[in-house]
Amino acid sequence: MARLWKGFSSYSVIGIANTVIHWQMFFVCRTAFELGQALSNFLAFCVAATFSFYLNALYTFAMPASLGRYLLFMSCMGGLALAVGWLADHLHLPGLVTVGVFSLLSLVCGFLLAKRIVFRERGQ
């Protein structure tokens, strides 16, 4: 079990910067451009995740960042960002709930996706 969570602390530190970027972009999209929560959450995710993807590739997983890995990660987690935003729009939830819920989900789901699939070591 401990092996599964190896690298989680580094991933979490990078995730703090990712979260700041994500939340700022989300609220800019919502207030300045008056976009819905689904699109705002997705666009904010794309900006923040691009930043953290490369840092995690270098420092957390010590593997090269490739276009294939990037697209796989962005597709899966981007779908989650759209789904959380869509649900928040549908339920008329405040934006703070949207980014809070997505931040928690993406921390755990994103780490497990990256560790087990995107940056999986050969032979695992």
C-alpha positions as CSV (number, residue, x, y, z in Angstrom):
1,M,0.0,0.0,0.0
2,A,2.8,2.4,0.8
3,R,4.3,1.9,-2.7
4,L,1.0,3.0,-4.2
5,W,1.2,6.4,-2.5
6,K,5.0,6.9,-3.1
7,G,5.3,10.4,-4.7
8,F,2.0,11.6,-3.3
9,S,3.7,14.3,-1.1
10,S,5.5,15.8,-4.2
11,Y,2.3,15.5,-6.2
12,S,0.4,17.4,-3.4
13,V,3.0,20.3,-3.3
14,I,2.7,20.8,-7.0
15,G,-1.0,20.4,-6.6
16,I,-1.1,23.4,-4.3
17,A,0.3,25.6,-7.1
18,N,-2.1,23.9,-9.6
19,T,-5.1,24.7,-7.3
20,V,-4.2,28.4,-7.1
21,I,-3.9,28.6,-10.9
22,H,-7.1,26.6,-11.4
23,W,-9.2,28.6,-8.9
24,Q,-8.0,32.0,-10.3
25,M,-8.7,30.9,-13.9
26,F,-12.1,29.5,-12.9
27,F,-13.3,32.8,-11.3
28,V,-11.9,34.9,-14.1
29,C,-13.8,32.8,-16.6
30,R,-17.0,33.0,-14.5
31,T,-16.9,36.7,-13.7
32,A,-15.0,38.4,-16.6
33,F,-16.3,36.2,-19.4
34,E,-19.6,35.1,-17.8
35,L,-19.1,31.5,-18.8
36,G,-20.9,28.6,-17.3
37,Q,-19.3,26.4,-14.6
38,A,-18.7,23.4,-16.9
39,L,-16.7,25.4,-19.4
40,S,-15.0,27.6,-16.8
41,N,-13.9,24.5,-14.8
42,F,-12.7,22.8,-18.0
43,L,-10.7,25.8,-19.2
44,A,-9.2,26.4,-15.8
45,F,-8.3,22.8,-15.5
46,C,-6.5,22.9,-18.9
47,V,-4.3,25.8,-17.9
48,A,-3.5,24.5,-14.4
49,A,-3.0,20.9,-15.5
50,T,-0.6,21.8,-18.3
51,F,1.6,23.5,-15.7
52,S,1.4,20.6,-13.2
53,F,1.7,17.8,-15.7
54,Y,5.2,18.8,-16.7
55,L,6.3,19.5,-13.2
56,N,5.0,16.1,-12.1
57,A,6.6,14.3,-15.0
58,L,10.0,15.8,-14.0
59,Y,9.9,15.8,-10.2
60,T,7.2,13.4,-9.0
61,F,7.5,10.5,-11.5
62,A,10.9,11.2,-13.0
63,M,9.7,10.2,-16.5
64,P,9.7,12.1,-19.8
65,A,6.6,14.1,-20.6
66,S,5.2,13.0,-23.9
67,L,2.3,14.2,-26.1
68,G,0.6,10.8,-25.6
69,R,0.9,10.9,-21.9
70,Y,-0.3,14.5,-21.8
71,L,-3.3,13.8,-24.0
72,L,-4.3,10.8,-22.0
73,F,-4.1,12.7,-18.7
74,M,-5.9,15.7,-20.1
75,S,-8.7,13.6,-21.7
76,C,-9.5,11.7,-18.5
77,M,-9.2,14.5,-16.0
78,G,-10.7,17.1,-18.4
79,G,-13.8,14.9,-18.7
80,L,-14.0,14.9,-14.9
81,A,-13.6,18.7,-14.9
82,L,-16.5,19.0,-17.4
83,A,-18.7,16.5,-15.5
84,V,-18.2,18.3,-12.1
85,G,-18.9,21.7,-13.7
86,W,-21.9,20.4,-15.6
87,L,-23.3,18.9,-12.4
88,A,-22.7,22.2,-10.5
89,D,-24.5,24.1,-13.3
90,H,-27.4,21.6,-13.3
91,L,-27.8,21.8,-9.5
92,H,-27.1,25.6,-9.4
93,L,-24.2,25.2,-6.9
94,P,-21.9,28.1,-6.0
95,G,-18.6,28.2,-7.9
96,L,-16.7,27.8,-4.6
97,V,-18.3,24.4,-4.2
98,T,-17.5,23.5,-7.8
99,V,-13.8,24.2,-7.5
100,G,-13.6,22.8,-4.0
101,V,-15.1,19.4,-5.0
102,F,-13.1,19.2,-8.2
103,S,-9.9,20.1,-6.4
104,L,-10.4,17.2,-3.9
105,L,-11.4,14.7,-6.6
106,S,-8.6,15.7,-8.9
107,L,-6.0,15.4,-6.2
108,V,-6.8,11.7,-5.5
109,C,-8.1,10.6,-9.0
110,G,-5.3,12.6,-10.8
111,F,-2.6,11.0,-8.7
112,L,-3.9,7.5,-9.1
113,L,-4.4,8.0,-12.9
114,A,-0.9,9.4,-13.2
115,K,0.7,6.8,-11.1
116,R,-1.1,3.7,-12.4
117,I,-1.6,4.6,-16.0
118,V,0.0,7.7,-17.4
119,F,3.4,7.4,-15.8
120,R,3.4,3.7,-15.1
121,E,6.8,2.1,-14.9
122,R,7.6,-0.7,-17.2
123,G,6.8,-4.1,-15.7
124,Q,4.0,-2.9,-13.5
